[in-house]
């Protein structure tokens, strides 16, 4: 089973910060996972939420703030002087050390215009094309990435599996596996992942990553990868 450090390994430091990511890498995790948004001035910013309110001493929606305004915020619980990082900084931190699992956020139509193009440009510029996996709840994001580069490794985030071969994502949209020929993994919420779902995904020749699990005993049997805030526990 592969181990992925969720938000860099959130039990090890302030989530989605460079300090936390360094610790996640040092833990021996196979990959670190982070989240990306787009600022008002078109910069790729690594933060889980759409606002900076919870994780920093600032206030406001990332899409309405410039990078300079975001950088003026200090991360809560982070190393002294820790700021919200850009994706470029994260990519350079991870490069050559482990895989980067990148969750691309987009909760509504028209949000973060061009974010996929900017990410692909950055990965090509930094020579990280082979070291990054892209995941999203948003089908449009995955489809855009596939259009930009059909060889990009793409993964679909899900909440759970329903009876009769149907599944739902965070917005309760039904789908079938046939709708996702460009997706290589289905990444589902651990507590609602069934053995049948894992079996059905494997029958498609694809993998299952379960999230977010902080106790090894709770991982769904048969899952290929666990996404955890505590990579050190699983690796131990």
SEDO-403072 format. One record per residue (C-alpha): residue number from 1; residue in three letters; x, y, z. Coordinates in steps of 0.02 Angstrom, whole numbers, plus 50000, padded with zeros to 5 digits. Layout:
# SEDO-403072
<rec><k>NUM</k><r>ala</r><x>X</x><y>Y</y><z>Z</z></rec>
...
***
This chain:
# SEDO-403072
<rec><k>1</k><r>unk</r><x>50000</x><y>50000</y><z>50000</z></rec>
<rec><k>2</k><r>unk</r><x>50062</x><y>50174</y><z>49954</z></rec>
<rec><k>3</k><r>unk</r><x>50059</x><y>50314</y><z>50083</z></rec>
<rec><k>4</k><r>unk</r><x>50019</x><y>50494</y><z>50038</z></rec>
<rec><k>5</k><r>unk</r><x>50047</x><y>50639</y><z>50158</z></rec>
<rec><k>6</k><r>unk</r><x>49882</x><y>50736</y><z>50159</z></rec>
<rec><k>7</k><r>unk</r><x>49906</x><y>50925</y><z>50143</z></rec>
<rec><k>8</k><r>unk</r><x>50091</x><y>50890</y><z>50161</z></rec>
<rec><k>9</k><r>unk</r><x>50064</x><y>50783</y><z>50317</z></rec>
<rec><k>10</k><r>unk</r><x>49952</x><y>50895</y><z>50421</z></rec>
<rec><k>11</k><r>unk</r><x>49993</x><y>50814</y><z>50588</z></rec>
<rec><k>12</k><r>unk</r><x>50176</x><y>50862</y><z>50562</z></rec>
<rec><k>13</k><r>unk</r><x>50152</x><y>51050</y><z>50541</z></rec>
<rec><k>14</k><r>unk</r><x>50040</x><y>51186</y><z>50473</z></rec>
<rec><k>15</k><r>unk</r><x>49947</x><y>51108</y><z>50327</z></rec>
<rec><k>16</k><r>unk</r><x>49999</x><y>51148</y><z>50148</z></rec>
<rec><k>17</k><r>unk</r><x>50153</x><y>51246</y><z>50201</z></rec>
<rec><k>18</k><r>unk</r><x>50331</x><y>51219</y><z>50143</z></rec>
<rec><k>19</k><r>unk</r><x>50383</x><y>51172</y><z>50320</z></rec>
<rec><k>20</k><r>unk</r><x>50249</x><y>51039</y><z>50331</z></rec>
<rec><k>21</k><r>unk</r><x>50288</x><y>50972</y><z>50157</z></rec>
<rec><k>22</k><r>unk</r><x>50472</x><y>50953</y><z>50203</z></rec>
<rec><k>23</k><r>unk</r><x>50422</x><y>50849</y><z>50354</z></rec>
<rec><k>24</k><r>unk</r><x>50303</x><y>50745</y><z>50248</z></rec>
<rec><k>25</k><r>unk</r><x>50443</x><y>50706</y><z>50128</z></rec>
<rec><k>26</k><r>unk</r><x>50562</x><y>50663</y><z>50271</z></rec>
<rec><k>27</k><r>unk</r><x>50432</x><y>50544</y><z>50342</z></rec>
<rec><k>28</k><r>unk</r><x>50462</x><y>50433</y><z>50190</z></rec>
<rec><k>29</k><r>unk</r><x>50289</x><y>50456</y><z>50113</z></rec>
<rec><k>30</k><r>unk</r><x>50273</x><y>50400</y><z>49933</z></rec>
<rec><k>31</k><r>unk</r><x>50192</x><y>50566</y><z>49890</z></rec>
<rec><k>32</k><r>unk</r><x>50134</x><y>50729</y><z>49967</z></rec>
<rec><k>33</k><r>unk</r><x>49961</x><y>50799</y><z>49927</z></rec>
<rec><k>34</k><r>unk</r><x>49920</x><y>50985</y><z>49917</z></rec>
<rec><k>35</k><r>unk</r><x>49777</x><y>51094</y><z>49857</z></rec>
<rec><k>36</k><r>unk</r><x>49786</x><y>51236</y><z>49731</z></rec>
<rec><k>37</k><r>unk</r><x>49681</x><y>51392</y><z>49697</z></rec>
<rec><k>38</k><r>unk</r><x>49704</x><y>51545</y><z>49586</z></rec>
<rec><k>39</k><r>unk</r><x>49728</x><y>51720</y><z>49659</z></rec>
<rec><k>40</k><r>unk</r><x>49647</x><y>51879</y><z>49591</z></rec>
<rec><k>41</k><r>unk</r><x>49806</x><y>51918</y><z>49494</z></rec>
<rec><k>42</k><r>unk</r><x>49820</x><y>51745</y><z>49418</z></rec>
<rec><k>43</k><r>unk</r><x>49946</x><y>51664</y><z>49536</z></rec>
<rec><k>44</k><r>unk</r><x>49936</x><y>51480</y><z>49584</z></rec>
<rec><k>45</k><r>unk</r><x>49918</x><y>51474</y><z>49773</z></rec>
<rec><k>46</k><r>unk</r><x>49929</x><y>51319</y><z>49885</z></rec>
<rec><k>47</k><r>unk</r><x>49792</x><y>51319</y><z>50018</z></rec>
<rec><k>48</k><r>unk</r><x>49650</x><y>51199</y><z>50058</z></rec>
<rec><k>49</k><r>unk</r><x>49507</x><y>51321</y><z>50083</z></rec>
<rec><k>50</k><r>unk</r><x>49437</x><y>51450</y><z>49962</z></rec>
<rec><k>51</k><r>unk</r><x>49474</x><y>51582</y><z>50095</z></rec>
<rec><k>52</k><r>unk</r><x>49628</x><y>51618</y><z>50201</z></rec>
<rec><k>53</k><r>unk</r><x>49523</x><y>51640</y><z>50359</z></rec>
<rec><k>54</k><r>unk</r><x>49548</x><y>51470</y><z>50442</z></rec>
<rec><k>55</k><r>unk</r><x>49732</x><y>51442</y><z>50407</z></rec>
<rec><k>56</k><r>unk</r><x>49803</x><y>51619</y><z>50422</z></rec>
<rec><k>57</k><r>unk</r><x>49778</x><y>51779</y><z>50522</z></rec>
<rec><k>58</k><r>unk</r><x>49704</x><y>51860</y><z>50366</z></rec>
<rec><k>59</k><r>unk</r><x>49532</x><y>51868</y><z>50291</z></rec>
<rec><k>60</k><r>unk</r><x>49456</x><y>51849</y><z>50118</z></rec>
<rec><k>61</k><r>unk</r><x>49429</x><y>51736</y><z>49969</z></rec>
<rec><k>62</k><r>unk</r><x>49586</x><y>51686</y><z>49874</z></rec>
<rec><k>63</k><r>unk</r><x>49506</x><y>51728</y><z>49707</z></rec>
<rec><k>64</k><r>unk</r><x>49476</x><y>51906</y><z>49769</z></rec>
<rec><k>65</k><r>unk</r><x>49649</x><y>51933</y><z>49843</z></rec>
<rec><k>66</k><r>unk</r><x>49813</x><y>51968</y><z>49754</z></rec>
<rec><k>67</k><r>unk</r><x>49965</x><y>51863</y><z>49793</z></rec>
<rec><k>68</k><r>unk</r><x>50041</x><y>52012</y><z>49885</z></rec>
<rec><k>69</k><r>unk</r><x>49887</x><y>52023</y><z>49996</z></rec>
<rec><k>70</k><r>unk</r><x>49892</x><y>51836</y><z>50030</z></rec>
<rec><k>71</k><r>unk</r><x>50078</x><y>51847</y><z>50071</z></rec>
<rec><k>72</k><r>unk</r><x>50038</x><y>51982</y><z>50197</z></rec>
<rec><k>73</k><r>unk</r><x>49950</x><y>51848</y><z>50300</z></rec>
<rec><k>74</k><r>unk</r><x>50044</x><y>51737</y><z>50422</z></rec>
<rec><k>75</k><r>unk</r><x>50002</x><y>51552</y><z>50434</z></rec>
<rec><k>76</k><r>unk</r><x>49926</x><y>51497</y><z>50598</z></rec>
<rec><k>77</k><r>unk</r><x>50034</x><y>51371</y><z>50689</z></rec>
<rec><k>78</k><r>unk</r><x>50169</x><y>51375</y><z>50558</z></rec>
<rec><k>79</k><r>unk</r><x>50355</x><y>51403</y><z>50572</z></rec>
<rec><k>80</k><r>unk</r><x>50404</x><y>51584</y><z>50613</z></rec>
<rec><k>81</k><r>unk</r><x>50367</x><y>51693</y><z>50463</z></rec>
<rec><k>82</k><r>unk</r><x>50279</x><y>51552</y><z>50370</z></rec>
<rec><k>83</k><r>unk</r><x>50173</x><y>51614</y><z>50225</z></rec>
<rec><k>84</k><r>unk</r><x>50049</x><y>51533</y><z>50107</z></rec>
<rec><k>85</k><r>unk</r><x>50159</x><y>51459</y><z>49970</z></rec>
<rec><k>86</k><r>unk</r><x>50140</x><y>51469</y><z>49783</z></rec>
<rec><k>87</k><r>unk</r><x>50128</x><y>51310</y><z>49682</z></rec>
<rec><k>88</k><r>unk</r><x>50294</x><y>51354</y><z>49602</z></rec>
<rec><k>89</k><r>unk</r><x>50378</x><y>51353</y><z>49773</z></rec>
<rec><k>90</k><r>unk</r><x>50298</x><y>51187</y><z>49817</z></rec>
<rec><k>91</k><r>unk</r><x>50349</x><y>51109</y><z>49652</z></rec>
<rec><k>92</k><r>unk</r><x>50529</x><y>51163</y><z>49679</z></rec>
<rec><k>93</k><r>unk</r><x>50526</x><y>51095</y><z>49856</z></rec>
<rec><k>94</k><r>unk</r><x>50461</x><y>50924</y><z>49802</z></rec>
<rec><k>95</k><r>unk</r><x>50559</x><y>50906</y><z>49640</z></rec>
<rec><k>96</k><r>unk</r><x>50669</x><y>50752</y><z>49638</z></rec>
<rec><k>97</k><r>unk</r><x>50610</x><y>50695</y><z>49810</z></rec>
<rec><k>98</k><r>unk</r><x>50438</x><y>50616</y><z>49793</z></rec>
<rec><k>99</k><r>unk</r><x>50276</x><y>50622</y><z>49694</z></rec>
<rec><k>100</k><r>unk</r><x>50163</x><y>50773</y><z>49710</z></rec>
<rec><k>101</k><r>unk</r><x>49976</x><y>50735</y><z>49713</z></rec>
<rec><k>102</k><r>unk</r><x>49894</x><y>50898</y><z>49665</z></rec>
<rec><k>103</k><r>unk</r><x>49710</x><y>50929</y><z>49702</z></rec>
<rec><k>104</k><r>unk</r><x>49642</x><y>51065</y><z>49589</z></rec>
<rec><k>105</k><r>unk</r><x>49498</x><y>51161</y><z>49667</z></rec>
<rec><k>106</k><r>unk</r><x>49351</x><y>51231</y><z>49570</z></rec>
<rec><k>107</k><r>unk</r><x>49183</x><y>51232</y><z>49658</z></rec>
<rec><k>108</k><r>unk</r><x>49081</x><y>51321</y><z>49525</z></rec>
<rec><k>109</k><r>unk</r><x>49077</x><y>51359</y><z>49340</z></rec>
<rec><k>110</k><r>unk</r><x>49187</x><y>51504</y><z>49290</z></rec>
<rec><k>111</k><r>unk</r><x>49293</x><y>51501</y><z>49447</z></rec>
<rec><k>112</k><r>unk</r><x>49482</x><y>51509</y><z>49423</z></rec>
<rec><k>113</k><r>unk</r><x>49483</x><y>51535</y><z>49233</z></rec>
<rec><k>114</k><r>unk</r><x>49637</x><y>51459</y><z>49152</z></rec>
<rec><k>115</k><r>unk</r><x>49699</x><y>51370</y><z>49309</z></rec>
<rec><k>116</k><r>unk</r><x>49729</x><y>51207</y><z>49215</z></rec>
<rec><k>117</k><r>unk</r><x>49832</x><y>51292</y><z>49079</z></rec>
<rec><k>118</k><r>unk</r><x>49938</x><y>51381</y><z>49209</z></rec>
<rec><k>119</k><r>unk</r><x>49972</x><y>51219</y><z>49302</z></rec>
<rec><k>120</k><r>unk</r><x>50024</x><y>51126</y><z>49144</z></rec>
<rec><k>121</k><r>unk</r><x>50137</x><y>51271</y><z>49092</z></rec>
<rec><k>122</k><r>unk</r><x>50219</x><y>51270</y><z>49264</z></rec>
<rec><k>123</k><r>unk</r><x>50248</x><y>51082</y><z>49264</z></rec>
<rec><k>124</k><r>unk</r><x>50327</x><y>51089</y><z>49091</z></rec>
<rec><k>125</k><r>unk</r><x>50435</x><y>51239</y><z>49136</z></rec>
<rec><k>126</k><r>unk</r><x>50498</x><y>51157</y><z>49297</z></rec>
<rec><k>127</k><r>unk</r><x>50524</x><y>50985</y><z>49219</z></rec>
<rec><k>128</k><r>unk</r><x>50396</x><y>50909</y><z>49338</z></rec>
<rec><k>129</k><r>unk</r><x>50282</x><y>50833</y><z>49208</z></rec>
<rec><k>130</k><r>unk</r><x>50327</x><y>50654</y><z>49260</z></rec>
<rec><k>131</k><r>unk</r><x>50322</x><y>50685</y><z>49448</z></rec>
<rec><k>132</k><r>unk</r><x>50145</x><y>50755</y><z>49470</z></rec>
<rec><k>133</k><r>unk</r><x>49974</x><y>50673</y><z>49480</z></rec>
<rec><k>134</k><r>unk</r><x>49819</x><y>50782</y><z>49459</z></rec>
<rec><k>135</k><r>unk</r><x>49655</x><y>50751</y><z>49550</z></rec>
<rec><k>136</k><r>unk</r><x>49491</x><y>50845</y><z>49566</z></rec>
<rec><k>137</k><r>unk</r><x>49308</x><y>50827</y><z>49612</z></rec>
<rec><k>138</k><r>unk</r><x>49270</x><y>50936</y><z>49461</z></rec>
<rec><k>139</k><r>unk</r><x>49245</x><y>50840</y><z>49299</z></rec>
<rec><k>140</k><r>unk</r><x>49275</x><y>50995</y><z>49194</z></rec>
<rec><k>141</k><r>unk</r><x>49447</x><y>51016</y><z>49271</z></rec>
<rec><k>142</k><r>unk</r><x>49494</x><y>50837</y><z>49229</z></rec>
<rec><k>143</k><r>unk</r><x>49427</x><y>50853</y><z>49052</z></rec>
<rec><k>144</k><r>unk</r><x>49525</x><y>51014</y><z>49023</z></rec>
<rec><k>145</k><r>unk</r><x>49686</x><y>50933</y><z>49082</z></rec>
<rec><k>146</k><r>unk</r><x>49654</x><y>50786</y><z>48966</z></rec>
<rec><k>147</k><r>unk</r><x>49627</x><y>50906</y><z>48820</z></rec>
<rec><k>148</k><r>unk</r><x>49789</x><y>50997</y><z>48859</z></rec>
<rec><k>149</k><r>unk</r><x>49891</x><y>50836</y><z>48874</z></rec>
<rec><k>150</k><r>unk</r><x>49812</x><y>50665</y><z>48852</z></rec>
<rec><k>151</k><r>unk</r><x>49957</x><y>50581</y><z>48943</z></rec>
<rec><k>152</k><r>unk</r><x>49935</x><y>50675</y><z>49108</z></rec>
<rec><k>153</k><r>unk</r><x>49895</x><y>50556</y><z>49254</z></rec>
<rec><k>154</k><r>unk</r><x>49719</x><y>50604</y><z>49311</z></rec>
<rec><k>155</k><r>unk</r><x>49619</x><y>50544</y><z>49461</z></rec>
<rec><k>156</k><r>unk</r><x>49438</x><y>50570</y><z>49509</z></rec>
<rec><k>157</k><r>unk</r><x>49392</x><y>50620</y><z>49688</z></rec>
<rec><k>158</k><r>unk</r><x>49232</x><y>50544</y><z>49758</z></rec>
<rec><k>159</k><r>unk</r><x>49133</x><y>50541</y><z>49917</z></rec>
<rec><k>160</k><r>unk</r><x>49058</x><y>50367</y><z>49909</z></rec>
<rec><k>161</k><r>unk</r><x>48987</x><y>50220</y><z>49812</z></rec>
<rec><k>162</k><r>unk</r><x>48800</x><y>50186</y><z>49796</z></rec>
<rec><k>163</k><r>unk</r><x>48708</x><y>50024</y><z>49753</z></rec>
<rec><k>164</k><r>unk</r><x>48673</x><y>49967</y><z>49576</z></rec>
<rec><k>165</k><r>unk</r><x>48839</x><y>50023</y><z>49503</z></rec>
<rec><k>166</k><r>unk</r><x>48813</x><y>50210</y><z>49532</z></rec>
<rec><k>167</k><r>unk</r><x>48921</x><y>50330</y><z>49629</z></rec>
<rec><k>168</k><r>unk</r><x>48914</x><y>50510</y><z>49690</z></rec>
<rec><k>169</k><r>unk</r><x>49040</x><y>50649</y><z>49709</z></rec>
<rec><k>170</k><r>unk</r><x>49032</x><y>50796</y><z>49828</z></rec>
<rec><k>171</k><r>unk</r><x>48892</x><y>50878</y><z>49728</z></rec>
<rec><k>172</k><r>unk</r><x>48792</x><y>50716</y><z>49716</z></rec>
<rec><k>173</k><r>unk</r><x>48811</x><y>50695</y><z>49528</z></rec>
<rec><k>174</k><r>unk</r><x>48785</x><y>50517</y><z>49468</z></rec>
<rec><k>175</k><r>unk</r><x>48909</x><y>50440</y><z>49347</z></rec>
<rec><k>176</k><r>unk</r><x>48971</x><y>50276</y><z>49276</z></rec>
<rec><k>177</k><r>unk</r><x>49149</x><y>50216</y><z>49253</z></rec>
<rec><k>178</k><r>unk</r><x>49124</x><y>50230</y><z>49065</z></rec>
<rec><k>179</k><r>unk</r><x>49120</x><y>50420</y><z>49084</z></rec>
<rec><k>180</k><r>unk</r><x>49300</x><y>50421</y><z>49144</z></rec>
<rec><k>181</k><r>unk</r><x>49413</x><y>50333</y><z>49017</z></rec>
<rec><k>182</k><r>unk</r><x>49546</x><y>50467</y><z>49049</z></rec>
<rec><k>183</k><r>unk</r><x>49550</x><y>50435</y><z>49237</z></rec>
<rec><k>184</k><r>unk</r><x>49668</x><y>50305</y><z>49310</z></rec>
<rec><k>185</k><r>unk</r><x>49614</x><y>50307</y><z>49493</z></rec>
<rec><k>186</k><r>unk</r><x>49455</x><y>50339</y><z>49593</z></rec>
<rec><k>187</k><r>unk</r><x>49497</x><y>50421</y><z>49759</z></rec>
<rec><k>188</k><r>unk</r><x>49356</x><y>50399</y><z>49884</z></rec>
<rec><k>189</k><r>unk</r><x>49312</x><y>50447</y><z>50061</z></rec>
<rec><k>190</k><r>unk</r><x>49372</x><y>50300</y><z>50166</z></rec>
<rec><k>191</k><r>unk</r><x>49224</x><y>50287</y><z>50285</z></rec>
<rec><k>192</k><r>unk</r><x>49102</x><y>50267</y><z>50140</z></rec>
<rec><k>193</k><r>unk</r><x>49210</x><y>50156</y><z>50030</z></rec>
<rec><k>194</k><r>unk</r><x>49144</x><y>49979</y><z>50013</z></rec>
<rec><k>195</k><r>unk</r><x>49232</x><y>49819</y><z>49965</z></rec>
<rec><k>196</k><r>unk</r><x>49116</x><y>49808</y><z>49816</z></rec>
<rec><k>197</k><r>unk</r><x>49171</x><y>49980</y><z>49757</z></rec>
<rec><k>198</k><r>unk</r><x>49354</x><y>49930</y><z>49770</z></rec>
<rec><k>199</k><r>unk</r><x>49319</x><y>49768</y><z>49678</z></rec>
<rec><k>200</k><r>unk</r><x>49226</x><y>49860</y><z>49539</z></rec>
<rec><k>201</k><r>unk</r><x>49365</x><y>49987</y><z>49517</z></rec>
<rec><k>202</k><r>unk</r><x>49496</x><y>49851</y><z>49509</z></rec>
<rec><k>203</k><r>unk</r><x>49391</x><y>49762</y><z>49378</z></rec>
<rec><k>204</k><r>unk</r><x>49411</x><y>49919</y><z>49271</z></rec>
<rec><k>205</k><r>unk</r><x>49600</x><y>49901</y><z>49287</z></rec>
<rec><k>206</k><r>unk</r><x>49610</x><y>50057</y><z>49396</z></rec>
<rec><k>207</k><r>unk</r><x>49659</x><y>50095</y><z>49575</z></rec>
<rec><k>208</k><r>unk</r><x>49578</x><y>50159</y><z>49734</z></rec>
<rec><k>209</k><r>unk</r><x>49652</x><y>50288</y><z>49851</z></rec>
<rec><k>210</k><r>unk</r><x>49557</x><y>50311</y><z>50015</z></rec>
<rec><k>211</k><r>unk</r><x>49557</x><y>50474</y><z>50112</z></rec>
<rec><k>212</k><r>unk</r><x>49582</x><y>50538</y><z>50244</z></rec>
<rec><k>213</k><r>unk</r><x>49633</x><y>50402</y><z>50368</z></rec>
<rec><k>214</k><r>unk</r><x>49739</x><y>50431</y><z>50523</z></rec>
<rec><k>215</k><r>unk</r><x>49729</x><y>50257</y><z>50601</z></rec>
<rec><k>216</k><r>unk</r><x>49803</x><y>50108</y><z>50505</z></rec>
<rec><k>217</k><r>unk</r><x>49668</x><y>49992</y><z>50574</z></rec>
<rec><k>218</k><r>unk</r><x>49531</x><y>50093</y><z>50486</z></rec>
<rec><k>219</k><r>unk</r><x>49594</x><y>50080</y><z>50308</z></rec>
<rec><k>220</k><r>unk</r><x>49472</x><y>49990</y><z>50194</z></rec>
<rec><k>221</k><r>unk</r><x>49539</x><y>49819</y><z>50148</z></rec>
<rec><k>222</k><r>unk</r><x>49595</x><y>49809</y><z>49967</z></rec>
<rec><k>223</k><r>unk</r><x>49631</x><y>49995</y><z>49944</z></rec>
<rec><k>224</k><r>unk</r><x>49790</x><y>50030</y><z>49846</z></rec>
<rec><k>225</k><r>unk</r><x>49839</x><y>50193</y><z>49932</z></rec>
<rec><k>226</k><r>unk</r><x>49800</x><y>50283</y><z>50093</z></rec>
<rec><k>227</k><r>unk</r><x>49797</x><y>50473</y><z>50106</z></rec>
<rec><k>228</k><r>unk</r><x>49835</x><y>50523</y><z>50285</z></rec>
<rec><k>229</k><r>unk</r><x>49880</x><y>50669</y><z>50397</z></rec>
<rec><k>230</k><r>unk</r><x>49995</x><y>50550</y><z>50491</z></rec>
<rec><k>231</k><r>unk</r><x>50110</x><y>50467</y><z>50364</z></rec>
<rec><k>232</k><r>unk</r><x>50234</x><y>50423</y><z>50502</z></rec>
<rec><k>233</k><r>unk</r><x>50109</x><y>50304</y><z>50583</z></rec>
<rec><k>234</k><r>unk</r><x>50080</x><y>50205</y><z>50423</z></rec>
<rec><k>235</k><r>unk</r><x>50263</x><y>50200</y><z>50375</z></rec>
<rec><k>236</k><r>unk</r><x>50310</x><y>50145</y><z>50550</z></rec>
***
